[in-house]
């Protein structure tokens, strides 16, 4: 059974940083796609960043230059380094996994279709 467990969320001031982690287990698909999506209160899930098994990454325009996604394959852990946080980044952040090249995320209006497995989420709250 595939399990994705997020951690690292919390409350920070605007301009601060957080590093989210996602511990994956039971996920053996290859090639693979892993990513981070977020959902603010009353909103749908929004794609944030993704990385595939070739190491290629994709970012949503709203976070490009501020967030960095990485994957430690040895430890089966996905990371999201979040710098320059803004109040609009406040959301529940979800780790997700699927099988697709990262490039398919660019410009998509329905990123959820590329992921088959989801974690429970970790809350990120950014205040001024």
Secondary structure, 3 states (H helix, E strand, C coil): CCEEEEECCEEEECCCCEEEEEEEECCCCCCCEEEEEEECCCCCCEEEEEEECCCCEEECCCCCCCEEEEEECCCCEEEEEECCCCHHHCEEEEEEEECCCHHHHCCCCCHHHHEEEECCCEEEEEEC
